[in-house]
Structure formats: C-alpha cells, structure tokens
C-alpha cells in the first residue's frame, strides 16, 4: 500500500506552527529563522516585517527594524545569502508576540498566498535585487521615525515586496514598492511642512 504523502506547509502555516510550539519565553530571531528553514532574503524580511506592521504594537518594531535594515544593506552589497549579526540574532520575541504576529500574518497577508504566482519574474531576480534593496532600506529606516503608526505602512510595504521575492511575483514587488514610496513621500512632505511651520512660529 502506497504511503500518503503529507502536503507541504505553506510559509504562513509554518509560521503559525512555530508560534504554537514556541515556549512561553519565546524564541530569538536566530531560532525563528532556523526553525522556518528558509534562508532567502525575502523570507527573512517578511518574517521580520510582520510584527512591525501590527498597529499599536510598541517596542517590537524597534527590536526588529534594525535587523531588517542589516538584511537590506546586505542585499545592496550583493551578498548571496542573508546573515544576522549576533547582537541582532539573539533578540527575543516572546510567545505572545509570536502568536499575535502569526495571526496578523494570516489575517492580513493570507491573500498573498492565494494570488501570488511567478510573473514579471525579472523584477524578482537576483540582478534586480540591489535596486529593490534601495527601496526596502528606505522603508525600513522610516519605521524608526518616532511618530504614532509610522511603523505599519512601511512594514506592510516591505512584507508585500518580500513575499513577491519569495514567490517570484514581480507584480507584488511593484505593488509593495509603490505603497512604500507613497508613504515615504507623505512622510517627507509632512515633515517638511511641520519643520517649516515651526520655523515660521519661531522666526515670525
């Protein structure tokens, strides 16, 4: 009798299983990435972007945004495989944070699993990685801006681009890049207006 082969877990299913099995103290970023057995830049950035995308989740975005930038800078430098410095890799996310992250990923990014498929694959190719990394670095840097809700939109943009890289779906890469670029434009315009208004108040 032929043994039935178990269907392979999707990426989000693996994330959910990891959160369910994690100890109460949680897992380090190194442990998270090792358990998911995925070493691609897209996968690592997607995982790290999820907690940053959760509105009103304070502390965690600041924990993982710098490791995200470390990865995008490696892409920019043309590194073949991602690597996290020890001081970043040892940072912990507790079980509650992992559970909330995986639930958020399923609720808000489950649609990516449904619609993604290889298309416009040249946009998700190795030759385009450095250009994509420029956008991603700017998006990750904007997460650090100390204003309410400034983490969510750029993190969502990073997650969409990262999923596009995993699925070799250039259309998702474009969608994420547009979303993040519009956000950066709004942030720069708003900051310029605020600075100008304060300058007028002081000098006027």
C-alpha positions as CSV (number, residue, x, y, z in Angstrom):
1,X,0.0,0.0,0.0
2,X,1.4,3.4,-1.0
3,X,2.0,5.7,1.9
4,X,0.1,9.0,1.6
5,X,2.5,12.0,1.3
6,X,1.7,14.9,3.6
7,X,1.1,18.2,1.8
8,X,3.9,20.7,2.3
9,X,3.2,23.5,4.6
10,X,2.8,27.0,3.2
11,X,5.0,29.7,4.6
12,X,2.3,31.2,6.7
13,X,1.3,27.7,8.0
14,X,4.9,27.1,9.1
15,X,4.9,30.5,10.9
16,X,1.7,29.6,12.7
17,X,3.0,26.2,13.8
18,X,6.2,27.7,15.1
19,X,4.2,30.2,17.2
20,X,2.1,27.4,18.6
21,X,5.0,25.3,19.6
22,X,7.2,28.1,21.0
23,X,8.0,28.2,24.7
24,X,6.5,31.0,26.9
25,X,9.8,32.9,26.8
26,X,9.6,32.9,23.0
27,X,12.4,32.5,20.5
28,X,15.4,34.5,19.4
29,X,15.5,35.9,15.8
30,X,18.2,33.2,15.0
31,X,15.9,30.5,16.3
32,X,12.9,31.8,14.4
33,X,14.8,31.9,11.1
34,X,16.4,28.5,11.7
35,X,13.1,26.8,12.5
36,X,11.5,28.0,9.3
37,X,14.4,26.6,7.4
38,X,14.4,29.5,5.0
39,X,17.5,31.4,4.3
40,X,16.3,33.7,1.4
41,X,16.3,37.4,1.9
42,X,12.6,37.6,1.0
43,X,11.6,35.1,3.7
44,X,13.6,36.7,6.4
45,X,12.4,40.2,5.6
46,X,8.7,39.0,5.5
47,X,9.0,37.4,9.0
48,X,10.6,40.5,10.5
49,X,8.2,42.9,8.8
50,X,5.1,41.2,10.3
51,X,5.4,42.5,13.9
52,X,6.4,45.9,12.6
53,X,3.1,46.0,10.6
54,X,0.9,45.5,13.6
55,X,-0.7,48.8,14.7
56,X,-0.1,50.0,18.2
57,X,2.4,47.2,18.9
58,X,5.2,49.2,20.5
59,X,8.7,48.0,21.3
60,X,8.8,45.1,18.9
61,X,9.1,47.2,15.7
62,X,12.1,48.9,17.3
63,X,13.6,45.5,18.1
64,X,13.4,44.1,14.6
65,X,13.7,47.2,12.3
66,X,17.5,47.4,12.7
67,X,17.9,43.7,11.8
68,X,15.7,44.3,8.8
69,X,18.0,47.2,7.7
70,X,21.0,44.9,8.2
71,X,19.5,42.5,5.7
72,X,18.5,45.1,3.1
73,X,22.1,46.6,3.3
74,X,23.4,43.1,2.7
75,X,21.2,42.8,-0.4
76,X,22.5,46.2,-1.5
77,X,26.1,45.0,-1.1
78,X,25.3,42.0,-3.3
79,X,25.7,39.3,-0.6
80,X,24.4,35.9,-1.8
81,X,23.0,34.7,1.5
82,X,21.5,36.6,4.4
83,X,23.2,36.8,7.8
84,X,22.2,38.4,11.1
85,X,24.9,39.8,13.4
86,X,24.9,38.0,16.8
87,X,23.6,41.1,18.7
88,X,20.5,41.2,16.5
89,X,20.1,37.4,16.2
90,X,19.9,37.0,20.0
91,X,17.0,39.4,20.4
92,X,13.9,37.6,21.7
93,X,10.2,37.7,20.7
94,X,8.0,36.1,23.4
95,X,5.3,33.5,22.7
96,X,2.5,36.1,22.9
97,X,4.3,38.3,20.4
98,X,4.9,35.4,18.0
99,X,1.2,34.3,18.3
100,X,0.0,37.8,17.6
101,X,2.4,38.1,14.7
102,X,1.4,34.8,13.0
103,X,-2.3,35.6,13.5
104,X,-1.8,39.1,12.0
105,X,0.1,37.5,9.1
106,X,-2.7,35.1,8.3
107,X,-5.4,37.7,8.7
108,X,-3.8,40.5,6.6
109,X,-1.4,38.7,4.3
110,X,-3.2,35.4,3.6
111,X,-4.4,36.8,0.4
112,X,-0.8,36.9,-0.9
113,X,-0.7,33.1,-0.8
114,X,-3.9,33.0,-2.8
115,X,-3.0,35.4,-5.6
116,X,0.8,35.0,-5.9
117,X,2.4,33.1,-8.7
118,X,5.5,33.6,-10.9
119,X,5.0,36.6,-13.2
120,X,7.2,39.5,-14.3
121,X,9.9,37.3,-12.8
122,X,12.7,39.6,-13.9
123,X,11.6,42.1,-11.1
124,X,12.2,39.4,-8.5
125,X,15.5,38.2,-10.0
126,X,19.0,38.4,-8.5
127,X,20.0,41.1,-11.0
128,X,17.2,43.4,-9.7
129,X,17.9,42.7,-6.0
130,X,20.1,45.8,-5.4
131,X,17.6,48.2,-6.9
132,X,14.8,46.6,-4.7
133,X,17.2,46.8,-1.7
134,X,17.4,50.6,-2.1
135,X,13.6,50.9,-1.7
136,X,13.5,48.4,1.2
137,X,16.3,50.2,3.1
138,X,14.3,53.5,2.9
139,X,11.1,51.7,4.0
140,X,12.9,50.0,7.0
141,X,14.5,53.3,8.0
142,X,11.2,55.1,8.1
143,X,9.9,52.5,10.7
144,X,12.3,54.1,13.2
145,X,10.6,57.5,12.9
146,X,9.2,58.2,16.4
147,X,5.6,59.0,15.4
148,X,2.4,57.1,16.0
149,X,1.5,54.4,13.4
150,X,4.7,55.2,11.3
151,X,5.7,51.6,11.6
152,X,2.7,49.9,10.0
153,X,2.6,51.2,6.4
154,X,6.3,50.8,5.5
155,X,6.3,47.4,7.2
156,X,3.3,46.3,5.1
157,X,5.2,47.5,2.0
158,X,8.3,45.5,3.0
159,X,6.1,42.4,3.6
160,X,4.5,42.6,0.2
161,X,7.8,43.1,-1.6
162,X,9.4,40.3,0.4
163,X,6.5,37.9,-0.4
164,X,6.9,38.9,-4.1
165,X,10.6,38.0,-3.9
166,X,9.7,34.6,-2.4
167,X,7.0,33.8,-4.9
168,X,9.0,35.4,-7.9
169,X,6.0,37.6,-8.4
170,X,7.1,40.9,-9.9
171,X,3.6,42.4,-9.7
172,X,3.7,42.1,-5.9
173,X,7.2,43.6,-5.8
174,X,5.8,46.6,-7.8
175,X,2.7,46.9,-5.5
176,X,4.8,46.9,-2.3
177,X,7.3,49.4,-3.9
178,X,4.5,51.8,-4.8
179,X,2.9,51.6,-1.4
180,X,6.2,52.2,0.4
181,X,7.2,55.0,-1.9
182,X,3.9,56.9,-1.5
183,X,4.4,56.5,2.3
184,X,7.9,58.0,2.1
185,X,6.6,60.8,0.0
186,X,3.9,61.6,2.6
187,X,6.4,61.3,5.5
188,X,8.9,63.7,3.8
189,X,6.2,66.2,2.8
190,X,4.6,66.2,6.2
191,X,7.9,66.5,8.0
192,X,8.9,69.4,5.7
193,X,5.6,71.2,6.4
194,X,6.0,70.7,10.2
195,X,9.5,72.0,10.2
196,X,8.5,75.0,8.1
197,X,5.6,75.8,10.4
198,X,7.8,75.6,13.5
199,X,10.4,77.8,11.8
200,X,7.7,80.4,10.9
201,X,6.5,80.4,14.5
202,X,10.0,80.9,15.9
203,X,11.1,83.5,13.4
204,X,7.8,85.1,12.8
